[in-house]
Amino acid sequence: MSERGPNPLWQLTLARWRGFYREPSALFWTFGFPVVLAIALGVAFRNQPPPPVAAAVETSASNAADAEKLRAALVASGQVNASITDAVTASLWLRNGKVAVVVVPAEPRLYRYDPTRPESRLARLLVDDVLQRASGRRDPTAVAEAQVTEPGSRYIDFLIPGLLGMGLMSSGLWGIGFVLVEMRTRKLIKRMVATPMRKAHFLIAFVLMRGLFLLGELPILIGFAHWVFAVPVRGSPLLLAGVAVLGALAFSAVGLLLAARASNTQTIAGLVNLVTLPMSICSGVFFPSERFPEFLQPVIHALPLTVLIDAVRAVMIDGAGPQAVVRPCLVLIAWGVVSLMLALRLFRWR
């Protein structure tokens, strides 16, 4: 009676794990880099009062006294940094973005600004409000304010799910696709043909290894964001972990597909960039995907990174339950299954 040998899938997964923790650079890019990026962006976009609006008051020989009066009123408000300059310099500052609005003392008063720049439109309204009030205008009706700044409404709360999704995408595509092609160029895959394993064992081992990475990657980033920036996790941690696992497996399968026929590292680098760059821009990592035109929305919301980030944000920030993330999970499963089936069909050892 013959003894059964070790399971090929288990041995391949174990080999991938050993190769991973023996590479310090791989440990940093998987676990350390997302935290470093979160620190940098979290500090850059931390909650703080907005800086004063930059404005220029255009002056000439005939209106120097009026220009100085307007500048003094703007500076006294504490909300505007105003400088007096000539017409040519004021136009140059406005074009270069040094100021958001130019005030021209005239009758009626003239505001020059770029309506395509949101900061210019807001600056025009603020500057006009300050000058109107300095001239004695009062609100016709009483108003009250309720300022709300709490976890869940800040930019860092929006950013962390985006960084998590981008990290899963990058690790899946670069960490699997690039490594697989590098093994092919070094003739390592060719030597494995003689071993007692199937093509499926070899490829699925990469996917399983990516799922194991997530056991450390997810708690580190989420825990750091919660501890340092008080980013909330209002939904179920288990549901969040399940969505992240589906995203990691889906991108791992896409990485296998990209590397199935790539013969050198230059080719796989180009393919990975071709996939990752559009999704990094369009899928809502750093700003909402709804800013893109309406006719692009069906395509954007079919991308795996978009549905992953939307599902993670829904669970973390909105406290969504399983029913709210059914569609994103189905989309991720579809991406993973289709990509893995195509990778198994297209993969070549040589």
C-alpha positions in Angstrom: 0.0 0.0 0.0 1.6 3.3 -1.2 1.9 6.2 1.2 0.4 9.5 0.0 3.0 12.4 -0.3 2.6 15.8 1.1 -0.3 17.9 -0.3 1.1 20.1 -3.1 -1.2 23.0 -2.4 -0.1 23.1 1.3 3.6 22.8 0.4 3.4 25.6 -2.2 1.6 27.9 0.2 4.1 27.2 2.9 6.9 27.9 0.5 5.4 31.2 -0.5 5.0 32.2 3.2 8.6 31.4 4.0 9.8 33.4 1.0 7.7 36.3 2.1 8.9 36.7 5.7 12.5 36.3 4.7 12.3 39.5 2.6 12.3 42.6 4.8 11.3 44.8 1.9 8.2 42.8 1.3 7.3 43.1 4.9 7.6 46.9 4.7 5.7 47.4 1.5 2.8 45.1 2.7 2.5 46.2 6.3 4.5 49.4 6.8 3.9 51.5 3.7 0.1 51.8 4.1 0.7 53.1 7.7 3.3 55.6 6.5 1.0 56.8 3.8 -1.8 57.1 6.3 0.4 59.2 8.6 1.5 61.5 5.8 -2.0 62.1 4.4 -3.6 62.2 7.8 -1.2 65.0 8.9 -1.6 66.8 5.6 -5.4 66.8 5.7 -5.9 66.8 9.5 -8.9 68.8 10.9 -7.9 72.4 11.3 -9.4 75.8 10.7 -9.1 76.8 7.0 -6.4 79.3 6.2 -7.4 82.9 5.4 -8.5 83.6 1.8 -5.9 85.2 -0.4 -7.1 88.3 -2.2 -5.6 91.2 -4.1 -7.0 94.7 -4.2 -6.2 96.4 -7.5 -5.0 100.0 -7.2 -4.2 102.9 -9.4 -3.3 106.6 -9.0 -7.0 107.5 -9.0 -8.3 105.0 -6.4 -5.4 104.5 -4.0 -7.4 105.7 -1.0 -10.4 103.4 -1.8 -8.1 100.5 -2.3 -6.4 101.0 1.1 -9.8 101.2 2.7 -11.0 97.9 1.2 -7.7 96.2 2.1 -8.0 97.4 5.8 -11.6 96.1 6.0 -10.7 92.7 4.6 -7.7 92.3 6.9 -9.7 93.4 9.9 -12.1 90.5 9.4 -9.4 88.0 10.1 -10.7 85.8 7.3 -8.8 87.4 4.4 -5.2 88.1 3.6 -5.4 91.1 1.3 -2.6 92.8 -0.6 -2.6 96.0 -2.7 -1.0 95.8 -6.1 -1.3 97.1 -9.7 -3.6 95.6 -12.4 -0.8 93.7 -14.2 0.5 92.0 -11.0 -3.0 91.3 -9.8 -3.9 89.5 -13.0 -0.6 87.5 -12.8 -1.4 86.5 -9.2 -4.9 85.4 -10.1 -3.6 83.3 -13.1 -0.9 81.6 -11.0 -3.2 80.9 -8.1 -1.4 83.1 -5.6 -4.8 84.8 -4.9 -8.3 83.5 -5.4 -10.0 86.8 -6.1 -9.1 90.3 -7.2 -11.1 93.3 -5.9 -11.3 96.4 -8.1 -12.5 99.6 -6.4 -15.1 101.0 -8.7 -18.8 101.8 -8.9 -20.1 99.1 -8.9 -17.3 97.2 -7.2 -15.7 94.6 -9.5 -14.6 91.1 -8.5 -12.3 89.2 -10.9 -12.1 85.4 -10.2 -12.0 82.1 -12.0 -15.5 80.4 -11.7 -14.0 77.0 -12.6 -12.0 77.0 -9.3 -14.1 76.2 -6.3 -11.8 78.2 -4.0 -12.2 81.3 -6.2 -16.0 81.0 -6.1 -16.0 80.7 -2.3 -13.4 83.5 -2.0 -15.7 85.9 -4.0 -18.6 85.2 -1.7 -16.6 85.6 1.5 -14.8 88.8 0.3 -18.1 90.4 -0.8 -19.7 89.4 2.5 -16.9 91.0 4.5 -17.0 94.2 2.5 -20.8 94.5 2.6 -20.8 94.1 6.4 -18.0 96.7 6.7 -20.4 99.0 4.8 -23.1 98.4 7.3 -25.2 95.6 5.9 -27.0 93.4 8.4 -28.8 90.1 8.1 -32.5 90.5 7.4 -33.3 87.4 9.4 -31.7 85.9 12.5 -29.5 82.9 11.9 -27.8 80.3 14.1 -24.9 77.9 13.5 -24.2 74.3 14.6 -20.7 73.3 13.7 -20.2 69.5 13.4 -16.8 67.9 13.5 -16.8 64.3 14.6 -15.3 60.9 13.6 -17.0 59.8 10.3 -17.3 63.3 8.7 -13.6 64.1 8.3 -11.4 63.6 5.3 -9.2 61.1 7.2 -12.3 58.9 7.7 -12.9 59.0 4.0 -9.3 58.4 3.2 -8.5 55.3 5.3 -11.0 52.9 3.5 -9.5 54.2 0.2 -6.0 53.5 1.3 -7.0 50.0 2.5 -8.6 49.2 -0.9 -5.6 50.6 -2.8 -3.2 48.6 -0.6 -5.2 45.4 -1.3 -5.1 46.1 -5.0 -1.4 46.9 -5.1 -0.4 43.9 -3.1 -2.6 41.6 -5.2 -1.3 42.8 -8.6 2.3 43.7 -7.8 2.9 41.1 -5.1 1.5 38.2 -7.2 1.8 39.3 -10.9 5.3 40.7 -10.6 6.7 37.9 -8.5 5.2 35.2 -10.8 6.8 36.8 -13.9 10.1 37.2 -12.1 10.0 33.5 -11.3 9.4 32.8 -14.9 12.3 34.9 -16.1 14.6 33.2 -13.6 13.5 29.7 -14.9 12.1 28.8 -11.5 8.7 28.0 -12.8 10.2 25.8 -15.6 11.8 23.6 -12.9 8.5 23.0 -11.2 7.0 21.3 -14.2 8.6 18.0 -13.1 7.2 18.2 -9.6 4.0 16.3 -8.7 1.6 19.2 -8.7 -1.1 20.7 -10.9 -1.2 24.1 -12.5 -4.2 24.9 -10.2 -2.2 24.1 -7.1 0.6 26.4 -8.1 -1.6 29.4 -8.9 -4.1 29.0 -6.0 -1.2 28.9 -3.6 -0.5 32.5 -4.5 -4.1 33.4 -3.9 -4.2 31.7 -0.5 -1.0 33.3 0.5 -2.4 36.7 -0.3 -5.4 35.9 2.0 -3.0 35.1 4.8 -1.2 38.4 4.4 -4.5 40.1 5.1 -4.5 38.7 8.7 -1.7 41.1 9.5 -2.3 43.9 7.1 -5.9 44.7 7.9 -5.6 44.9 11.8 -2.4 47.0 11.5 -3.9 49.7 9.2 -7.3 49.8 10.9 -5.9 49.7 14.4 -3.4 52.4 13.6 -6.1 54.7 12.1 -8.4 54.1 15.1 -5.7 54.7 17.7 -4.0 57.7 16.1 -6.8 59.5 14.2 -9.9 58.0 16.0 -11.3 56.6 12.7 -14.4 54.7 13.7 -15.4 51.2 12.8 -19.2 51.4 13.3 -20.1 48.2 11.5 -19.2 44.6 12.3 -15.4 43.9 12.3 -16.1 40.4 11.0 -18.1 41.8 8.1 -15.3 44.3 7.4 -12.8 41.5 7.4 -15.0 39.4 5.1 -15.3 42.2 2.5 -11.5 42.8 2.7 -10.8 39.1 2.2 -13.0 39.0 -0.9 -11.2 42.1 -2.3 -7.8 40.6 -1.6 -8.7 37.3 -3.3 -10.3 39.1 -6.3 -7.2 41.2 -6.9 -5.0 38.2 -6.4 -6.9 36.4 -9.2 -6.5 39.5 -11.4 -2.8 39.5 -10.7 -2.6 35.9 -11.8 -4.4 36.7 -15.0 -2.1 39.6 -15.9 1.0 37.4 -15.3 -0.4 34.3 -17.1 1.5 35.1 -20.3 3.8 37.9 -19.5 7.4 36.9 -20.3 9.4 39.6 -18.6 9.2 42.2 -15.8 8.8 45.1 -18.2 5.7 43.6 -19.7 4.0 42.9 -16.3 5.0 46.3 -15.0 3.2 47.9 -17.9 0.1 45.7 -17.5 -0.1 46.3 -13.8 0.2 50.1 -14.3 -2.4 50.0 -17.0 -4.9 48.4 -14.5 -4.0 50.2 -11.3 -3.6 53.8 -12.4 -7.1 54.3 -13.8 -8.7 52.6 -10.7 -6.5 54.6 -8.3 -7.8 57.8 -10.0 -11.4 56.9 -10.7 -12.4 54.5 -7.9 -12.7 57.0 -5.0 -9.4 56.5 -3.2 -8.6 60.2 -2.6 -11.8 61.9 -3.7 -15.4 60.7 -4.4 -15.9 58.9 -7.7 -19.1 60.8 -8.2 -17.0 63.8 -9.4 -16.6 62.0 -12.8 -19.3 62.5 -15.5 -22.5 60.7 -15.2 -22.0 58.5 -18.4 -18.8 57.1 -16.8 -20.5 56.1 -13.5 -21.7 52.6 -14.6 -18.2 51.7 -15.7 -16.6 53.1 -12.6 -19.0 51.3 -10.2 -18.3 48.0 -12.0 -14.5 48.2 -11.2 -13.4 46.0 -8.3 -11.6 48.7 -6.5 -14.7 51.0 -6.5 -17.0 48.3 -5.1 -14.4 47.3 -2.5 -13.9 50.8 -1.2 -17.6 51.6 -1.2 -18.3 48.5 0.8 -15.5 49.1 3.3 -16.7 52.7 3.8 -20.3 51.6 4.2 -19.2 49.2 7.0 -16.7 51.4 8.7 -18.3 54.8 8.5 -22.0 54.1 8.1 -22.2 50.9 10.1 -23.9 49.1 7.3 -24.9 45.4 7.7 -24.6 42.4 5.4 -27.5 43.3 3.2 -25.9 46.6 2.2 -22.8 45.0 0.9 -24.3 42.0 -0.9 -23.9 43.6 -4.4 -20.3 44.7 -3.9 -19.4 41.2 -2.6 -21.0 39.5 -5.6 -19.1 41.8 -7.9 -15.8 41.0 -6.2 -16.6 37.3 -6.3 -17.4 37.6 -10.1 -14.1 39.4 -10.7 -12.2 36.8 -8.7 -13.8 33.7 -10.3 -13.7 34.9 -13.9 -10.1 36.1 -13.5 -8.9 32.8 -11.9 -10.6 30.7 -14.6 -9.0 32.7 -17.3 -5.6 32.6 -15.6 -5.8 28.8 -15.3 -6.7 28.5 -19.0 -4.0 31.0 -20.3 -1.2 30.2 -17.9 2.0 28.8 -19.4 5.0 27.4 -17.6 7.5 28.7 -20.1 
